[in-house]
């Protein structure tokens, strides 16, 4: 499946160059010239990754990154900041705003594509097929099955999606609203307490294997998947 990359850059020539490089690498490029256009594009469908220029008209890329990290629909979408500002203080500011990587201009198309693929691998957390293993659990992506060791676990489709999201975003706390957006989809209206029901069901199917403790409650915040007690 092609990865969808949102390019947020105010200079059309740079956007076109980036889009060409992405298409050549087998990715789909969506373009936005400023923060407002980016938000419109994001409202339609969350991309797999965002290339975000620091210097944008109106709202800076740094401000937009903070806004995206505070929105449940985009909180986990990887962001690579593109900028001519290469000082350490600027890199720290970008990382503190929640960006996943930082590429200083000028850069080559080959370097950028390599950075994108590396960030996508880290964000996906699996081998590209949807398969992943952690804490005694294993998901066979192509077969759409879950195993505790070598024993197959009987799991429902929603619990499967929930577990896969948790395992590919391990050690990170997610609010109920973020889980609704990421697992059920932002266009579906479901009450937040529904998340609690499916968390309980997920723990029930993991309990016979003493793995229910991997899905942890973080009081006042939400849930996380962690191999640490």
N, C-alpha and C positions, 0 to 999 in steps of 0.2 A: 504494500500500500504506500502511495506517495505521501511524504510528510508535507504538511501545509505550514509554510513559513510566512509570517506577517512581517513585512518590511515597513518600518516607520522612519521615514527620512524625508526632509523637506526639499532636497535637491533632486529634481527629476532625473538628471543624468546618472546620479549615483544609484537611485532606485532601479533604473533600467539596467545598469551594469550588474547590480546584485541579483535582480530577477533573472537575468540571462545566465549568470553563474549557477544559480539554484536550479533552474530548469535543465541546464546541462548536466547537473549532478543527479537528476531524476527526482527533484522536489518541486512542489507547487508553490508559486510565489504570489502572495497577496500584497498589494501596495497601499500605503497611506502616507499622505503628505504632512500630516500634523496629528496632534493628540486627538482632536475631535473625530477625524476620519478613522483613526485607529479604533476608537471606542465604538464607532458605528460598525466597523468590520468585526470587532470582537462580539458585539451583540448578536450577530448572525450565527457565528460558529467559532468556538475557541480553536486557535491554531495549535500545532504541535510545538512551535517555538516562535519567539518574537525577536527580531533584530531591531534594536531601538537606538536611534541616534540621540546623543546627549543634547545637542543644540537644536531645539524645535521652536517654531514661532508660537507665542502665547504661553503654552505650558511646556516646560523643559522635559527632556526624557527622564531625568531623575525624579521629577514630580510625578510623571505618569507611571514610572515603575513602582513608586510607593502606593499609588492609587490601585494599580493592578494587584499588588500583593495584599491589599486590604479587601479585595473583592473575592468572594467565594468562587465565582466562576473562573477567575484567572489566577487565583492564589498559587497554583502549582504549575502554571505554564512557564517553562524555562525562558529566561530573558538573557540575551547577549547584548551588552551595551557597546555601541560604536561611537568612538570619540577621538578627537585630536588631543585631548587632555590626558597626558601620560604620567602626570605627577602622582606620587604615592598617595597624597591626600585625596586626589580625585578618585583613584582606584578604590580607596577605602570607602569614600562616600557612595560610590556605585554599589559596592558589595553590601554596605549597610542598608541600602535602599531595597535590597533583595535580588539584585541581578545575579545570574549564575556564572557569567564570564564577562570579560572585558577585553575588547580588541581595539588597539590604538591605530588610528589612521596615520600614514597609508598602510594598507595591508593587501596581500595578494588574495585572489579569489580562491586559490588552492588552500591557503591557510584558513580562510574563513569557513570554507566547507568542512575542513577537518575539525575545526572548533565546534561547528554545529553538530556534526555527527558524534563528537565526544560528549557534548552536553546532552544530546538526546539519549545516548546510551546510559549516562548517569541518571537522567530523569526517569527513563523507562525502567531501569533496574533489572531488566531481564536480558535474554540473549538475542532479542529481536523477534523471536517467534511467540513470545508471550509466556515462555517457560521461566520459572524462577524457583529457587529453593532457599529456605531460611528457617532456623529454629526447629528443625525436624519436620517441617512441612515442605511439600514439593508440588508445584503446579505444572502440569504438562499442557502447555498452551495449545499445540495443534490438536491434541485429543480432548481438550476442555475438561480435564480431570484433575482431582486433587488427591494427594497421597500423604499419609503419615508414615514415614519410612517407606516400606513396600506395600502397605495396606491402603487400598483405595477408600476414600471417604465419600459417602453419599451426601451430596451437597446441592442445594437448590440454586437456580440461575442467579438470583439476586445476591445470595450469600457468596456465590463464586465471584461475581463482579466486585463485591465489597472486599473480599479477601485479596483478590488480585490487586486492587488499588492499594490496600494497606501494605501488602508485601513489596510492591514497587515504589512505595513512598514510606519505607520503614523509618522508625525513630522520629517521625514528624507528627505533631499534634494537629488534628483536623476537627474543626467545629462541625456540628450537625449540618449547618447550611452548606459548608464546603463539601461534605460527603454527599448531600443531596445533588449538588451541581455536578460533581465529578462522577458519581455512580449512577444516578437516575437521569441526569441531564437537566440543564437549566430551564428548558421549556416545559417541563412536567411539574404540575403543582401537587406536591405531597407535603403533608404536615411533618415538621421536624421530629415529632415523637415516633414517626414511622422508622426512623433510623435506629432508635433504641430497640424496637421490636426485632429488626433484622440483626442487630448486634447480638441480641440475646439468642436468636436462632443460630447465628454463626458460632457462638460460644458453646451452644448445646451440641453441635455436631463435632466440635473439637474436644469437648470434655472427656469422652471415653478414651482419648489418646493422651490425656493430661496436657493438652496444648491450648486450652482455653485462656490461660494466663497470658498468652502472646498478644491478645487483644485487650488493651488496658484502657481504663477510664481515667481521664484527667479532669478532676473536679473543677467545675466552673468553666471548662473550655471545650472538651469533646473527647475524642478517642485517638489512640495511636496503636500501631503494631510495633512491638519491641521484643527483642530476644533477651534484653536485660530485665531483671526482676523489678 
